[in-house]
Amino acid sequence: MSPLPGDPGAILDLDRRRRLGMVEAVWGEHKSAAQIIPIAQKMLSAAETVLVTRVAPDKAEAVLAALPPGALDYHPAAACLASPLPEALPERGPVMVLGGGSSDLTVASEALLSLRCHRVPAELLLDVGVSGLQRLLGRLDQLRSARVLIACAGMEGALPTVLAGLLPQPVIAVPVSVGYGVSAGGVAALHGMLASCAPGLVVVNIDNGYGAAMAALRILVAQA
């Protein structure tokens, strides 16, 4: 696809790792494969980690076919394309990414993959939502070992509040666009998390697993 007249193409922030300790993620949902391919090529040429979020399988297939074999991998659970994952640095973690249920998997997996792209040891724990609170209470000892908790939840979004009331680590809340009627595509969860009575709870935007991961990374860098 030819660029529009006067369109110089993507101008990448290849200095972001030096400046902030994180790579520039590429929003893939509203870009075509023809737009993603030169961005990925430019990042690969700069020896930079590639992370493209919100990529449908057919679009990912087209991108991978245009790049050298093994240059990127597709992670269907996270709906992301990424460079081969580097070895984790133990001193950067661990971070625990939690989901209330399997419907939160895509958002939680995006957060997990984003952390691993930055060499942060991270684990995923699903099905610990408040509808079966005993499942969460039975994992508290495991969660105490994490330096940061990322909690993804839809419906009324209560999971992060419960976590922040039980454990002392930073808790980053991610509202997920899951739920009936008045859940309103994650708006109810977002409002519930913003109105949480648990002091110090950090809230990112709806379905923003990447943003939650970068908030966790900033906390870990500050703690180092």
N, CA, C and O of each residue as an XYZ file, in Angstrom:
896
protein
N       0.848     -1.192      0.000
C       0.000      0.000      0.000
C       0.882      1.239      0.000
O       1.787      1.359      0.826
N       0.627      2.146     -0.906
C       1.418      3.365     -0.993
C       1.007      4.330      0.106
O      -0.170      4.394      0.461
N       1.957      5.083      0.650
C       1.594      6.091      1.658
C       0.763      7.193      1.026
O       0.810      7.400     -0.187
N       0.014      7.885      1.838
C      -0.738      9.035      1.356
C       0.233     10.131      0.926
O       1.358     10.195      1.423
N      -0.197     10.992      0.004
C       0.685     12.107     -0.400
C       1.107     12.930      0.804
O       0.277     13.360      1.606
N       2.403     13.140      0.914
C       2.926     13.914      2.026
C       3.105     13.127      3.307
O       3.569     13.681      4.303
N       2.747     11.836      3.310
C       2.883     10.993      4.501
C       4.302     10.439      4.560
O       4.679      9.659      3.685
N       5.107     10.814      5.562
C       6.503     10.349      5.614
C       6.646      8.946      6.171
O       7.759      8.429      6.259
N       5.528      8.313      6.554
C       5.620      7.027      7.228
C       5.810      7.226      8.723
O       5.866      8.357      9.207
N       5.908      6.124      9.446
C       6.011      6.189     10.897
C       7.349      6.789     11.325
O       8.402      6.451     10.786
N       7.280      7.680     12.298
C       8.490      8.254     12.901
C       8.634      7.598     14.269
O       7.883      7.909     15.193
N       9.587      6.701     14.394
C       9.696      5.870     15.583
C      10.542      6.528     16.664
O      11.463      7.296     16.387
N      10.202      6.204     17.888
C      10.941      6.701     19.055
C      11.977      5.649     19.454
O      11.787      4.915     20.424
N      13.056      5.587     18.707
C      14.073      4.564     18.945
C      14.982      4.899     20.120
O      15.860      4.111     20.472
N      14.778      6.053     20.724
C      15.574      6.454     21.891
C      14.839      6.164     23.207
O      15.356      6.454     24.286
N      13.651      5.599     23.114
C      12.826      5.449     24.316
C      13.458      4.504     25.342
O      13.330      4.726     26.546
N      14.134      3.459     24.875
C      14.756      2.531     25.826
C      15.818      3.246     26.662
O      15.878      3.068     27.879
N      16.659      4.058     26.004
C      17.697      4.772     26.751
C      17.071      5.771     27.720
O      17.530      5.926     28.852
N      16.007      6.452     27.259
C      15.392      7.509     28.037
C      14.558      6.971     29.194
O      14.637      7.470     30.317
N      13.763      5.953     28.907
C      12.759      5.503     29.864
C      12.908      4.048     30.295
O      12.249      3.603     31.234
N      13.776      3.308     29.605
C      13.937      1.905     29.960
C      12.897      0.993     29.352
O      12.767     -0.160     29.763
N      12.147      1.495     28.372
C      11.122      0.676     27.729
C      11.135      0.925     26.230
O      11.574      1.976     25.764
N      10.647     -0.055     25.486
C      10.610      0.086     24.032
C       9.269      0.673     23.613
O       8.290      0.627     24.357
N       9.250      1.225     22.406
C       8.001      1.744     21.862
C       7.149      0.589     21.358
O       7.589     -0.182     20.505
N       5.948      0.466     21.873
C       5.017     -0.536     21.374
C       4.251      0.038     20.188
O       3.979      1.237     20.133
N       3.913     -0.822     19.252
C       3.192     -0.426     18.050
C       1.740     -0.874     18.194
O       1.474     -2.055     18.416
N       0.807      0.057     18.069
C      -0.619     -0.268     18.110
C      -1.010     -0.872     16.766
O      -0.985     -0.190     15.741
N      -1.369     -2.146     16.774
C      -1.591     -2.838     15.511
C      -3.021     -2.904     15.036
O      -3.261     -3.193     13.863
N      -3.992     -2.643     15.915
C      -5.393     -2.892     15.560
C      -5.854     -2.063     14.375
O      -6.577     -2.560     13.511
N      -5.446     -0.812     14.329
C      -5.909      0.070     13.265
C      -4.830      0.346     12.223
O      -4.925      1.308     11.462
N      -3.810     -0.498     12.192
C      -2.806     -0.441     11.132
C      -2.954     -1.678     10.263
O      -3.269     -2.761     10.757
N      -2.728     -1.513      8.984
C      -2.735     -2.657      8.067
C      -1.409     -3.398      8.168
O      -0.440     -2.883      8.725
N      -1.377     -4.607      7.627
C      -0.110     -5.340      7.559
C       0.925     -4.543      6.779
O       2.107     -4.543      7.124
N       0.479     -3.864      5.726
C       1.400     -3.071      4.906
C       1.991     -1.904      5.683
O       3.082     -1.438      5.354
N       1.304     -1.431      6.694
C       1.856     -0.370      7.542
C       2.757     -0.938      8.628
O       3.767     -0.327      8.977
N       2.402     -2.099      9.164
C       3.187     -2.704     10.241
C       4.534     -3.206      9.741
O       5.535     -3.096     10.449
N       4.572     -3.748      8.546
C       5.800     -4.379      8.033
C       6.986     -3.406      8.010
O       8.035     -3.746      8.557
N       6.877     -2.216      7.408
C       8.053     -1.319      7.401
C       8.428     -0.818      8.796
O       9.599     -0.550      9.064
N       7.435     -0.691      9.688
C       7.749     -0.304     11.067
C       8.595     -1.389     11.722
O       9.614     -1.096     12.348
N       8.170     -2.641     11.577
C       8.925     -3.754     12.157
C      10.317     -3.839     11.543
O      11.296     -4.077     12.251
N      10.409     -3.647     10.232
C      11.717     -3.704      9.563
C      12.646     -2.624     10.090
O      13.832     -2.868     10.309
N      12.105     -1.433     10.293
C      12.925     -0.327     10.792
C      13.416     -0.619     12.217
O      14.569     -0.341     12.546
N      12.542     -1.176     13.055
C      12.932     -1.494     14.429
C      13.949     -2.630     14.461
O      14.897     -2.595     15.246
N      13.756     -3.628     13.616
C      14.715     -4.740     13.549
C      16.077     -4.247     13.066
O      17.111     -4.688     13.568
N      16.080     -3.342     12.104
C      17.350     -2.792     11.597
C      18.093     -2.019     12.668
O      19.321     -1.943     12.647
N      17.341     -1.439     13.617
C      17.946     -0.698     14.725
C      18.272     -1.602     15.909
O      18.663     -1.121     16.972
N      18.112     -2.911     15.724
C      18.368     -3.902     16.783
C      17.499     -3.634     18.005
O      17.927     -3.837     19.141
N      16.268     -3.174     17.759
C      15.346     -2.872     18.835
C      14.277     -3.957     18.949
O      13.890     -4.572     17.956
N      13.814     -4.178     20.163
C      12.744     -5.128     20.395
C      11.466     -4.643     19.726
O      11.110     -3.469     19.829
N      10.783     -5.543     19.046
C       9.526     -5.222     18.388
C       8.379     -5.782     19.223
O       8.403     -6.946     19.622
N       7.384     -4.954     19.481
C       6.161     -5.389     20.146
C       4.998     -4.686     19.463
O       4.869     -3.464     19.526
N       4.153     -5.479     18.809
C       2.986     -4.950     18.109
C       1.749     -5.537     18.773
O       1.570     -6.755     18.779
N       0.896     -4.689     19.331
C      -0.273     -5.150     20.060
C      -1.519     -5.146     19.174
O      -1.562     -4.494     18.130
N      -2.539     -5.899     19.626
C      -3.853     -5.938     18.968
C      -3.736     -6.334     17.497
O      -4.147     -5.584     16.611
N      -3.177     -7.508     17.244
C      -2.970     -7.989     15.879
C      -3.814     -9.247     15.665
O      -3.632    -10.247     16.359
N      -4.731     -9.194     14.710
C      -5.549    -10.353     14.371
C      -4.691    -11.418     13.684
O      -3.676    -11.082     13.075
N      -5.078    -12.694     13.771
C      -4.250    -13.772     13.202
C      -3.934    -13.600     11.721
O      -2.799    -13.837     11.308
N      -4.924    -13.188     10.903
C      -4.655    -13.060      9.471
C      -3.664    -11.940      9.183
O      -2.842    -12.053      8.274
N      -3.743    -10.856      9.960
C      -2.792     -9.757      9.799
C      -1.395    -10.203     10.242
O      -0.397     -9.881      9.596
N      -1.338    -10.936     11.332
C      -0.046    -11.433     11.810
C       0.600    -12.346     10.776
O       1.809    -12.280     10.556
N      -0.194    -13.187     10.150
C       0.339    -14.097      9.130
C       0.957    -13.322      7.978
O       2.019    -13.695      7.479
N       0.304    -12.247      7.550
C       0.832    -11.441      6.449
C       2.130    -10.751      6.843
O       3.053    -10.662      6.034
N       2.210    -10.264      8.067
C       3.426     -9.602      8.531
C       4.580    -10.603      8.612
O       5.682    -10.326      8.137
N       4.329    -11.748      9.204
C       5.385    -12.747      9.361
C       5.902    -13.228      8.011
O       7.093    -13.506      7.867
N       5.015    -13.330      7.018
C       5.429    -13.795      5.694
C       6.368    -12.818      5.012
O       7.150    -13.213      4.147
N       6.302    -11.539      5.391
C       7.128    -10.513      4.752
C       8.464    -10.294      5.449
O       9.311     -9.563      4.936
N       8.668    -10.917      6.613
C       9.888    -10.716      7.387
C      10.737    -11.978      7.372
O      10.226    -13.059      7.082
N      12.030    -11.858      7.681
C      12.877    -13.056      7.732
C      12.329    -14.068      8.740
O      11.783    -13.677      9.772
N      12.467    -15.355      8.455
C      11.976    -16.383      9.376
C      12.576    -16.206     10.777
O      13.784    -16.021     10.926
N      11.726    -16.265     11.784
C      12.193    -16.155     13.161
C      12.382    -14.737     13.653
O      12.714    -14.534     14.821
N      12.178    -13.741     12.787
C      12.377    -12.348     13.221
C      11.369    -11.962     14.286
O      11.714    -11.281     15.251
N      10.120    -12.393     14.119
C       9.067    -12.128     15.087
C       8.295    -13.407     15.356
O       8.306    -14.334     14.546
N       7.632    -13.450     16.490
C       6.727    -14.543     16.833
C       5.339    -13.967     17.066
O       5.188    -12.834     17.523
N       4.324    -14.770     16.744
C       2.957    -14.358     17.032
C       2.483    -15.067     18.286
O       2.629    -16.281     18.420
N       1.910    -14.293     19.208
C       1.405    -14.816     20.474
C      -0.115    -14.688     20.460
O      -0.648    -13.641     20.826
N      -0.824    -15.743     20.040
C      -2.272    -15.616     19.849
C      -3.040    -15.300     21.124
O      -4.046    -14.592     21.068
N      -2.596    -15.802     22.267
C      -3.317    -15.510     23.515
C      -3.305    -14.020     23.822
O      -4.272    -13.484     24.363
N      -2.202    -13.349     23.474
C      -2.071    -11.913     23.709
C      -2.455    -11.081     22.500
O      -2.551     -9.857     22.596
N      -2.679    -11.738     21.346
C      -2.943    -11.038     20.087
C      -1.831    -10.040     19.775
O      -2.099     -8.905     19.381
N      -0.576    -10.473     19.954
C       0.577     -9.591     19.753
C       1.641    -10.276     18.898
O       1.795    -11.497     18.919
N       2.362     -9.459     18.152
C       3.614     -9.873     17.511
C       4.769     -9.336     18.348
O       4.712     -8.215     18.854
N       5.822    -10.149     18.491
C       6.953     -9.695     19.299
C       8.239    -10.358     18.831
O       8.228    -11.443     18.249
N       9.342     -9.680     19.102
C      10.654    -10.283     18.901
C      10.789    -11.515     19.791
O      10.088    -11.624     20.797
N      11.682    -12.446     19.439
C      11.928    -13.563     20.353
C      12.233    -13.050     21.750
O      13.012    -12.112     21.917
N      11.623    -13.661     22.744
C      11.707    -13.121     24.093
C      13.108    -13.299     24.676
O      13.692    -14.379     24.580
N      13.643    -12.244     25.279
C      14.971    -12.340     25.898
C      14.889    -13.077     27.233
O      13.806    -13.284     27.781
N      16.031    -13.460     27.730
C      16.090    -14.124     29.031
C      15.707    -13.130     30.129
O      16.135    -11.976     30.124
N      14.899    -13.602     31.056
C      14.445    -12.734     32.145
C      15.588    -12.430     33.108
O      16.496    -13.241     33.293
N      15.526    -11.243     33.717
C      16.486    -10.843     34.735
C      15.835    -11.042     36.105
O      14.898    -10.316     36.439
N      16.299    -11.997     36.903
C      15.627    -12.299     38.173
C      15.454    -11.082     39.073
O      14.466    -10.982     39.801
N      16.407    -10.158     39.027
C      16.334     -9.008     39.925
C      15.209     -8.050     39.548
O      14.899     -7.139     40.315
N      14.598     -8.235     38.396
C      13.509     -7.352     37.978
C      12.132     -7.833     38.445
O      11.140     -7.135     38.233
N      12.051     -8.971     39.054
C      10.725     -9.487     39.380
C      10.727    -10.206     40.711
O      11.618    -10.020     41.540
N       9.702    -11.038     40.898
C       8.676    -11.360     39.903
C       7.484    -10.418     39.970
O       7.239     -9.750     40.975
N       6.747    -10.390     38.850
C       5.453     -9.712     38.782
C       4.400    -10.784     38.570
O       4.610    -11.720     37.798
N       3.279    -10.657     39.243
C       2.175    -11.589     39.056
C       1.046    -10.867     38.335
O       0.593     -9.808     38.771
N       0.601    -11.445     37.237
C      -0.525    -10.915     36.476
C      -1.726    -11.810     36.756
O      -1.695    -13.010     36.481
N      -2.789    -11.214     37.306
C      -3.959    -11.981     37.691
C      -5.151    -11.610     36.815
O      -5.289    -10.469     36.373
N      -6.012    -12.608     36.575
C      -7.255    -12.366     35.866
C      -8.406    -12.989     36.629
O      -8.287    -14.089     37.169
N      -9.529    -12.271     36.669
C     -10.675    -12.805     37.369
C     -11.167    -14.096     36.755
O     -11.627    -14.986     37.471
N     -11.077    -14.215     35.434
C     -11.505    -15.422     34.740
C     -10.836    -15.530     33.396
O     -10.056    -14.658     33.014
N     -11.135    -16.601     32.667
C     -10.480    -16.828     31.382
C     -10.892    -15.788     30.336
O     -10.203    -15.634     29.328
N     -11.998    -15.073     30.554
C     -12.387    -13.999     29.636
C     -11.410    -12.826     29.696
O     -11.391    -11.986     28.796
N     -10.608    -12.767     30.742
C      -9.601    -11.708     30.886
C      -8.265    -12.092     30.249
O      -7.295    -11.340     30.339
N      -8.214    -13.263     29.605
C      -6.937    -13.824     29.174
C      -6.192    -12.930     28.189
O      -4.983    -12.746     28.329
N      -6.880    -12.371     27.200
C      -6.167    -11.590     26.183
C      -5.483    -10.377     26.799
O      -4.318    -10.107     26.508
N      -6.194     -9.651     27.641
C      -5.624     -8.461     28.271
C      -4.498     -8.846     29.225
O      -3.442     -8.214     29.235
N      -4.727     -9.885     30.029
C      -3.688    -10.337     30.963
C      -2.458    -10.834     30.206
O      -1.328    -10.593     30.632
N      -2.670    -11.525     29.090
C      -1.540    -12.032     28.306
C      -0.757    -10.913     27.649
O       0.461    -11.009     27.502
N      -1.453     -9.838     27.247
C      -0.748     -8.668     26.709
C       0.173     -8.072     27.763
O       1.309     -7.702     27.467
N      -0.324     -7.981     28.999
C       0.520     -7.467     30.085
C       1.705     -8.391     30.335
O       2.837     -7.934     30.495
N       1.440     -9.681     30.368
C       2.497    -10.662     30.621
C       3.579    -10.599     29.547
O       4.769    -10.568     29.862
N       3.168    -10.579     28.283
C       4.128    -10.540     27.181
C       4.923     -9.239     27.204
O       6.130     -9.249     26.960
N       4.266     -8.128     27.490
C       4.958     -6.834     27.535
C       6.046     -6.832     28.604
O       7.127     -6.281     28.394
N       5.763     -7.444     29.740
C       6.773     -7.564     30.792
C       7.941     -8.426     30.335
O       9.104     -8.071     30.529
N       7.624     -9.543     29.736
C       8.698    -10.459     29.318
C       9.549     -9.871     28.201
O      10.733    -10.190     28.094
N       8.964     -9.016     27.370
C       9.758     -8.313     26.353
C      10.797     -7.400     26.999
O      11.814     -7.072     26.388
N      10.529     -6.992     28.246
C      11.453     -6.123     28.985
C      12.242     -6.900     30.042
O      12.772     -6.317     30.988
N      12.310     -8.206     29.870
C      13.137     -9.103     30.697
C      12.669     -9.152     32.150
O      13.462     -9.413     33.055
N      11.384     -8.900     32.367
C      10.817     -8.967     33.714
C      10.220    -10.358     33.930
O       9.350    -10.769     33.163
N      10.662    -11.089     34.949
C      10.033    -12.385     35.238
C       8.583    -12.166     35.657
O       8.307    -11.390     36.572
N       7.673    -12.838     34.998
C       6.255    -12.629     35.273
C       5.503    -13.939     35.128
O       5.854    -14.791     34.313
N       4.462    -14.081     35.937
C       3.613    -15.266     35.898
C       2.167    -14.842     35.731
O       1.788    -13.720     36.069
N       1.359    -15.765     35.200
C      -0.058    -15.515     34.969
C      -0.880    -16.415     35.880
O      -0.627    -17.615     35.981
N      -1.863    -15.821     36.538
C      -2.758    -16.570     37.427
C      -4.191    -16.163     37.097
O      -4.581    -15.017     37.317
N      -4.974    -17.105     36.567
C      -6.346    -16.834     36.177
C      -7.335    -17.483     37.139
O      -6.967    -18.269     38.012
N      -8.599    -17.128     36.949
C      -9.710    -17.713     37.719
C      -9.574    -17.477     39.216
O      -9.787    -18.385     40.019
N      -9.219    -16.258     39.583
C      -9.154    -15.895     41.005
C     -10.064    -14.695     41.270
O      -9.780    -13.872     42.140
N     -11.162    -14.604     40.509
C     -12.091    -13.497     40.681
C     -12.912    -13.632     41.948
O     -12.898    -14.673     42.605
N     -13.625    -12.569     42.285
C     -14.326    -12.526     43.565
C     -15.572    -13.404     43.593
O     -16.147    -13.606     44.662
N     -16.010    -13.937     42.437
C     -17.159    -14.840     42.459
C     -16.824    -16.166     43.137
O     -17.714    -16.904     43.560
N     -15.543    -16.453     43.231
C     -15.075    -17.625     43.974
C     -13.881    -17.201     44.815
O     -12.746    -17.600     44.554
N     -14.153    -16.389     45.825
C     -13.085    -15.714     46.564
C     -12.108    -16.690     47.207
O     -10.945    -16.349     47.423
N     -12.566    -17.892     47.513
C     -11.681    -18.865     48.148
C     -10.491    -19.214     47.249
O      -9.425    -19.587     47.740
N     -10.677    -19.090     45.930
C      -9.573    -19.399     45.016
C      -8.450    -18.385     45.159
O      -7.274    -18.737     45.068
N      -8.812    -17.120     45.384
C      -7.799    -16.090     45.601
C      -7.160    -16.237     46.973
O      -5.939    -16.150     47.103
N      -7.967    -16.457     47.986
C      -7.443    -16.556     49.356
C      -6.471    -17.707     49.489
O      -5.544    -17.653     50.297
N      -6.678    -18.751     48.699
C      -5.771    -19.892     48.744
C      -4.437    -19.654     48.075
O      -3.532    -20.480     48.185
N      -4.299    -18.509     47.367
C      -3.040    -18.223     46.663
C      -2.289    -17.038     47.270
O      -1.319    -16.560     46.682
N      -2.718    -16.565     48.425
C      -2.093    -15.357     48.989
C      -0.619    -15.553     49.303
O       0.181    -14.643     49.081
N      -0.242    -16.721     49.814
C       1.177    -16.956     50.110
C       2.010    -16.863     48.841
O       3.110    -16.309     48.863
N       1.499    -17.399     47.735
C       2.205    -17.308     46.458
C       2.316    -15.856     46.003
O       3.354    -15.440     45.488
N       1.255    -15.095     46.191
C       1.241    -13.701     45.725
C       2.164    -12.809     46.545
O       2.659    -11.805     46.034
N       2.401    -13.153     47.788
C       3.273    -12.318     48.642
C       4.697    -12.251     48.118
O       5.433    -11.325     48.458
N       5.101    -13.210     47.298
C       6.471    -13.214     46.771
C       6.643    -12.263     45.594
O       7.772    -11.990     45.187
N       5.547    -11.756     45.041
C       5.634    -10.858     43.885
C       5.959     -9.442     44.328
O       5.537     -9.007     45.400
N       6.707     -8.727     43.503
C       7.040     -7.338     43.815
C       5.936     -6.387     43.374
O       5.726     -5.342     43.989
N       5.239     -6.749     42.322
C       4.119     -5.947     41.812
C       3.021     -6.907     41.382
O       3.300     -7.994     40.876
N       1.768     -6.502     41.584
C       0.609     -7.279     41.148
C      -0.162     -6.483     40.100
O      -0.437     -5.298     40.291
N      -0.505     -7.132     39.003
C      -1.373     -6.549     37.988
C      -2.660     -7.358     37.990
O      -2.633     -8.567     37.760
N      -3.778     -6.709     38.244
C      -5.061     -7.408     38.363
C      -6.001     -6.969     37.251
O      -6.372     -5.798     37.172
N      -6.384     -7.903     36.394
C      -7.279     -7.639     35.268
C      -8.658     -8.196     35.596
O      -8.784     -9.368     35.954
N      -9.690     -7.370     35.478
C     -11.031     -7.825     35.830
C     -12.085     -7.041     35.076
O     -11.952     -5.837     34.857
N     -13.145     -7.753     34.680
C     -14.302     -7.122     34.071
C     -15.449     -7.086     35.055
O     -15.232     -7.022     36.265
N     -16.691     -7.127     34.536
C     -17.897     -7.036     35.369
C     -17.809     -5.803     36.275
O     -17.682     -4.688     35.768
N     -17.874     -5.972     37.603
C     -17.780     -4.808     38.495
C     -16.343     -4.464     38.865
O     -16.104     -3.438     39.502
N     -15.377     -5.304     38.476
C     -13.968     -4.968     38.652
C     -13.484     -4.956     40.085
O     -12.666     -4.110     40.446
N     -13.969     -5.877     40.920
C     -13.656     -5.833     42.352
C     -12.318     -6.454     42.718
O     -11.781     -6.185     43.792
N     -11.773     -7.286     41.831
C     -10.557     -8.032     42.185
C      -9.414     -7.138     42.665
O      -8.822     -7.452     43.698
N      -9.066     -6.048     41.986
C      -7.936     -5.232     42.461
C      -8.160     -4.647     43.855
O      -7.223     -4.557     44.648
N      -9.393     -4.249     44.156
C      -9.683     -3.702     45.480
C      -9.447     -4.751     46.559
O      -8.871     -4.449     47.604
N      -9.886     -5.973     46.312
C      -9.676     -7.049     47.280
C      -8.185     -7.291     47.475
O      -7.714     -7.412     48.606
N      -7.444     -7.362     46.373
C      -5.991     -7.574     46.457
C      -5.309     -6.470     47.250
O      -4.479     -6.734     48.119
N      -5.674     -5.221     46.936
C      -5.024     -4.085     47.594
C      -5.399     -3.987     49.067
O      -4.698     -3.333     49.839
N      -6.484     -4.622     49.465
C      -6.851     -4.652     50.874
C      -6.209     -5.775     51.650
O      -6.257     -5.796     52.880
N      -5.593     -6.732     50.923
C      -5.003     -7.897     51.574
C      -3.479     -7.913     51.535
O      -2.840     -8.491     52.416
N      -2.891     -7.280     50.514
C      -1.449     -7.400     50.290
C      -0.811     -6.014     50.176
O      -1.466     -5.073     49.728
N       0.461     -5.875     50.575
C       1.090     -4.553     50.629
C       1.761     -4.092     49.341
O       2.107     -2.916     49.221
N       1.954     -4.989     48.375
C       2.677     -4.591     47.169
C       1.860     -3.595     46.336
O       0.649     -3.474     46.521
N       2.530     -2.883     45.418
C       1.785     -2.072     44.451
C       0.826     -2.964     43.659
O       1.206     -4.033     43.181
N      -0.410     -2.508     43.530
C      -1.419     -3.215     42.746
C      -1.861     -2.299     41.609
O      -2.304     -1.173     41.836
N      -1.734     -2.800     40.390
C      -2.142     -2.057     39.197
C      -3.398     -2.715     38.658
O      -3.391     -3.903     38.335
N      -4.477     -1.949     38.560
C      -5.777     -2.466     38.158
C      -6.014     -2.214     36.669
O      -5.772     -1.118     36.163
N      -6.492     -3.251     35.981
C      -6.806     -3.146     34.557
C      -8.273     -3.516     34.354
O      -8.616     -4.694     34.447
N      -9.148     -2.550     34.081
C     -10.531     -2.886     33.767
C     -10.615     -3.573     32.407
O      -9.973     -3.147     31.448
N     -11.404     -4.628     32.332
C     -11.518     -5.420     31.104
C     -12.940     -5.283     30.562
O     -13.909     -5.258     31.321
N     -13.043     -5.197     29.257
C     -14.343     -4.960     28.612
C     -15.153     -6.247     28.517
O     -15.518     -6.687     27.427
N     -15.426     -6.843     29.676
C     -16.185     -8.093     29.775
C     -17.331     -7.885     30.750
O     -17.137     -7.328     31.830
N     -18.512     -8.326     30.378
C     -19.637     -8.264     31.303
C     -20.935     -7.926     30.610
O     -20.942     -7.400     29.497
N     -22.037     -8.234     31.276
C     -23.360     -7.973     30.728
C     -23.731     -6.485     30.814
O     -23.185     -5.731     31.619
N     -24.682     -6.094     29.950
C     -25.415     -4.840     30.046
C     -24.692     -3.656     30.630
O     -23.893     -3.011     29.951
N     -24.967     -3.363     31.897
C     -24.437     -2.156     32.514
C     -22.923     -2.193     32.726
O     -22.326     -1.200     33.141
N     -22.310     -3.334     32.442
C     -20.842     -3.355     32.469
C     -20.273     -2.391     31.429
O     -19.164     -1.877     31.574
N     -21.066     -2.158     30.372
C     -20.789     -1.076     29.406
C     -19.383     -1.139     28.823
O     -18.681     -0.130     28.759
N     -18.981     -2.332     28.401
C     -17.681     -2.450     27.748
C     -16.507     -2.113     28.628
O     -15.496     -1.607     28.141
N     -16.617     -2.383     29.916
C     -15.511     -2.127     30.840
C     -15.621     -0.833     31.607
O     -14.816     -0.581     32.503
N     -16.614      0.009     31.275
C     -16.753      1.297     31.958
C     -17.121      1.103     33.430
O     -16.614      1.816     34.296
N     -17.999      0.140     33.714
C     -18.373     -0.120     35.110
C     -17.159     -0.555     35.921
O     -16.966     -0.098     37.048
N     -16.340     -1.437     35.352
C     -15.129     -1.880     36.046
C     -14.163     -0.716     36.251
O     -13.577     -0.572     37.324
N     -14.000      0.107     35.230
C     -13.117      1.280     35.342
C     -13.585      2.200     36.463
O     -12.783      2.626     37.295
N     -14.879      2.508     36.488
C     -15.399      3.407     37.523
C     -15.271      2.783     38.910
O     -14.954      3.470     39.882
N     -15.521      1.473     38.995
C     -15.383      0.809     40.284
C     -13.954      0.845     40.793
O     -13.719      1.045     41.985
N     -12.994      0.649     39.886
C     -11.588      0.681     40.292
C     -11.161      2.095     40.681
O     -10.428      2.280     41.652
N     -11.620      3.090     39.923
C     -11.282      4.481     40.261
C     -11.906      4.900     41.589
O     -11.348      5.727     42.310
N     -13.068      4.322     41.908
C     -13.753      4.660     43.155
C     -13.376      3.732     44.300
O     -14.006      3.771     45.357
N     -12.351      2.894     44.105
C     -11.966      1.904     45.112
C     -11.626      2.559     46.448
O     -11.024      3.631     46.507
N     -12.036      1.873     47.524
C     -11.687      2.359     48.859
C     -10.328      1.850     49.319
O      -9.895      2.173     50.425
N      -9.635      1.049     48.483
C      -8.297      0.564     48.829
C      -7.284      1.652     48.496
O      -7.111      1.976     47.320
N      -6.613      2.225     49.483
C      -5.696      3.340     49.207
C      -4.491      2.898     48.392
O      -3.926      1.827     48.612
N      -4.112      3.749     47.445
C      -2.901      3.504     46.671
C      -3.079      2.635     45.452
O      -2.096      2.317     44.782
N      -4.308      2.236     45.135
C      -4.541      1.413     43.952
C      -4.303      2.253     42.696
O      -4.817      3.366     42.580
N      -3.519      1.711     41.755
C      -3.238      2.377     40.489
C      -4.149      1.783     39.428
O      -4.283      0.562     39.348
N      -4.781      2.626     38.605
C      -5.726      2.162     37.595
C      -5.296      2.660     36.213
O      -4.986      3.839     36.039
N      -5.281      1.749     35.230
C      -5.009      2.133     33.850
C      -6.306      2.049     33.050
O      -7.357      1.710     33.595
N      -6.229      2.351     31.785
C      -7.427      2.418     30.950
C      -7.959      1.023     30.613
O      -7.294      0.015     30.850
N      -9.156      0.989     30.065
C      -9.833     -0.271     29.753
C      -9.010     -1.096     28.771
O      -8.583     -0.600     27.728
N      -8.794     -2.358     29.118
C      -8.081     -3.342     28.281
C      -6.615     -2.991     28.042
O      -5.997     -3.547     27.134
N      -6.046     -2.087     28.830
C      -4.677     -1.614     28.571
C      -3.645     -2.466     29.322
O      -3.012     -2.010     30.274
N      -3.497     -3.706     28.868
C      -2.510     -4.579     29.486
C      -1.096     -4.062     29.329
O      -0.288     -4.156     30.253
N      -0.793     -3.511     28.151
C       0.543     -2.948     27.922
C       0.825     -1.807     28.884
O       1.908     -1.744     29.466
N      -0.130     -0.908     29.060
C       0.072      0.225     29.968
C       0.302     -0.220     31.394
O       1.121      0.360     32.107
N      -0.423     -1.258     31.819
C      -0.216     -1.788     33.164
C       1.189     -2.357     33.316
O       1.835     -2.166     34.346
N       1.657     -3.054     32.287
C       3.008     -3.618     32.338
C       4.055     -2.521     32.437
O       5.034     -2.661     33.171
N       3.857     -1.425     31.703
C       4.835     -0.334     31.749
C       4.782      0.411     33.084
O       5.803      0.918     33.548
N       3.606      0.481     33.704
C       3.527      1.051     35.054
C       4.310      0.179     36.026
O       5.036      0.686     36.881
N       4.158     -1.133     35.891
C       4.920     -2.053     36.747
C       6.415     -1.903     36.519
O       7.198     -1.918     37.469
N       6.812     -1.757     35.259
C       8.234     -1.597     34.942
C       8.796     -0.338     35.592
O       9.905     -0.362     36.125
N       8.052      0.753     35.555
C       8.508      1.991     36.177
C       8.699      1.792     37.690
O       9.669      2.286     38.265
N       7.775      1.071     38.324
C       7.892      0.796     39.755
C       9.137     -0.035     40.031
O       9.876      0.245     40.976
N       9.372     -1.045     39.221
C      10.524     -1.923     39.430
C      11.837     -1.164     39.237
O      12.792     -1.370     39.985
N      11.882     -0.289     38.236
C      13.092      0.503     37.988
C      13.351      1.438     39.164
O      14.497      1.628     39.572
N      12.287      2.018     39.706
C      12.436      2.927     40.844
C      12.894      2.180     42.092
O      13.600      2.739     42.931
N      12.491      0.912     42.215
C      12.868      0.112     43.385
C      14.303     -0.397     43.305
O      14.890     -0.773     44.320
N      14.868     -0.409     42.093
C      16.184     -1.013     41.894
C      17.281     -0.204     42.618
O      18.456     -0.567     42.561
